[in-house]
Amino acid sequence: MRYGRWRFLAGALIPALVLHVVFVLSPYAQAFYLSLTDWTGVAGEAHFVGADNYRRLAGDSLFVDAVRNNALLLVVVPLVTIAIGLFLASMLHLGGRGGRRAVAGSGAYQIIYFFPQLLSLVVVAVLWGFVYNPNTGLLNGALRALGLGGMAASWLASPSLALPAVMAVLVWSSVGFYVVLFSAAIDGIPVELFEAAVLDGAGGWATFRNVTLPLVRDTVQVAFVYLGIAALDAFAVVQVMTVGPGGPDGATEVIGLSLYRNAFQYGKFGYASAMGVALFFATLTLAVFALRGGRRSTVEVS
Amino acid sequence: MSPTRRTLIRTALTAGAAVPLLSACVTGGSDDDDPAAGNTGAKSADNPLGVKADAPLEVVIFKGGYGDDYAKHAETLYTQKYAGAKIDHKGLQKVGVALQPRFVANTPPDVVDNTGADRLDIAVLVGAKQVSDLTTLLDAPAFDDPSKKLRDTLLPGVVDDGTFDKVPRTLNFTYTVWGLWYSKKLFAAKGWAYPKTWDDMLALCATIKAAGVAPWTYQGKYPEYINDPLLSMAAKTGGLELVKAVDNLEPNAWKAPGLVSAAEAFAELAAKGYIMAGSEALSHTEAQAAWCQGKAAFIPCGSWLESEQKGVTPDGFDMVMGPVPSRTASDQLKQTAVQAASSESFLVPAKAKNPAGGMEYLRILFSKQSAKAFAQSAGTLPAVAGATDGLTLSSGLSSVRDAVQTAGPETFTYRFRTWYAPLAKAVDDATGELVNKRITAAQWSDRIQKAADGIAKDSSVQKYTR
């Protein structure tokens, strides 16, 4: 009987395990190995070069630009997205009269906020590319129509504006999803708590600060991990939308783009694998810290 | 022992960790001795490459702007000659994605058109010994003129373009010429004459600007487009010596007076406001459309522009291409010299099963009759000399043909773009900064020189010389 149980478990698990190993773990393991070689991607042979690829990373000015830009994205995109998401979600729930009711038509707003999520990121990037067009784009057109022609700019071609322009697209495209996510979390908070807060004379900000935020902390934490991983990537938007791509002059370079260029355009798969491994550890560290950091002070609601 | 959650997970993890070490690796391709064994026939006057008549042939063609009908046309000629041959034709957009695993596994097709945005890096492919030597093909008699060797039927520079370390590895089918494009109609209506010197260009730009038209625009999202006239101008000033020094990564090659002075010329163009505002952020389609709408007078581009703009160009626009103006009176090359290079690279993989058939296919494709059919359908100059004789050409294509004829032996091309892709990226970035007034010509040459020195020092990069 005991053996039968093992056999049953093995039968249930092995097919999934084999698929996982062949298509997930084995490529990972190979990427680690390839990062120590000079594999070109077009031949069946590679030479072992030790840590040489990793040593080169530090001296690669475009890669350094990429790390800097990804770090900026990592700081800005999750914070802004979560801030806007929380603001909109709590407004949808508590922005109505008396501070404890939903605003009128909150369901419709949620659907509208969610729309960008339905578009593929590439489509989003193409559309925003048109919006940012300096001569015929919607953004400069609107600024000129409002008499703010002086603020019209070459958004994607100015080194100081290009990365913020990319960030805005990333925030715009993801904020709707987090509004819906945070709404669901706020829905889960017993309404008595809000009523009690209002009776105690708490204003909107105090209610948010002392009731809503502590009770959606877990959700925010998960959102931070997801957005952090997205900010470490950002490949699709940059590749489609920016000058160069990755420009002007490295202003919007991201690690994913450097990796792609080295692998598929320069035929340096070994070096690109080293970038991939570095990115893997960065993402892993981020996830561990984000989940560890939020482990303290869970609030029990009974 | 009954399975607990803990033991189960531990067992699974151990199994998971062990398997990748045993599984096949991407770099584990087997090395067959001679995949072509048994696929060659006897050589004769009619069959100079020794094709085995009934050996199957696999052809992979990039199916881009030119389609792949021209390639099928050549396949028909092949099967007419070798009736028993079965041809497996594949017209693809993503040649690299499809072929990379096949090169790794040593089972590539017999002939490949390695073209398109997704092509495999040819220098890497050659460095990895994946490409056959085409000398026998070039020395074979031309398909429809056996009195000439194939190599003597091609336009100037075509053989060189496919040569790596003195060995011909690819044969490029189309011939591209770079220059400045303008509307003949617009220029005639306004009484503007195409400038032959840079001083004339600046004077004309002042007139154009006064007329309310932007003198220049360029495909700002891809700064390599504005590199071409800059590097052409430098090549005219410094001659082929300058071009070779750049390609051979010689010390201080990018500090040559010709290059610095060409960079100064383009910095001046930007400083005087002769480049249409906003150009720096436009994609090639946006910039070219603005040019076709008459918002700008000149745009730099290769000879594919006319067919790319089909459907956007207004009737009677009459686009023509002019060679880049001379910078100085003491230039090494005449003003009529043009930057020209062949592209659409055909190659026969080293591990092909039927390399003789692959080369024979190329001999047929590079015949005058195939090239003529291509010129007619694609509206582009083929790499075969005289392929456009007797054809009625559009205004753009005939201006390109005339430019090639007038230039005669004075055509030139830089090879560093193909040999050292990372250097090309560094040049593009620097030029983008230069024409947006963020760096000076001196800084431009400094930072490119630094990038070139970095590649010259890098032992992991295979070097080529010319």
Interface residues (C-beta under 8 A of the other chain):
Chain A: R2 R5 W6 L9 L13 L17 V18 H20 V21 V22 L25 S26 Y28 A29 Q30 Y33 L34 T37 D38 W39 T40 G41 V42 A43 G44 E45 A46 V49 D52 L62 G129 Y132 N133 P134 N135 T136 S154 W155 L156 A157 P159 V243 G244 G247 P248 D249 G250 R261 F264 Q265 Y266 G267
Chain B: M1 S2 P3 L8 A12 A15 G16 A17 V19 P20 L21 S23 C25 V26 T27 G28 G29 S30 D31 G96 Q100 F103 V104 A105 N106 D118 L120 D121 A123 V124 L125 G127 A128 K129 Q130 G220 K221 Y222 P223 A277 G278 E280 A281 L282 S283 E286 A290 A421 P422 K425 D428 D429 A430 G432 E433 N436 R438 S460
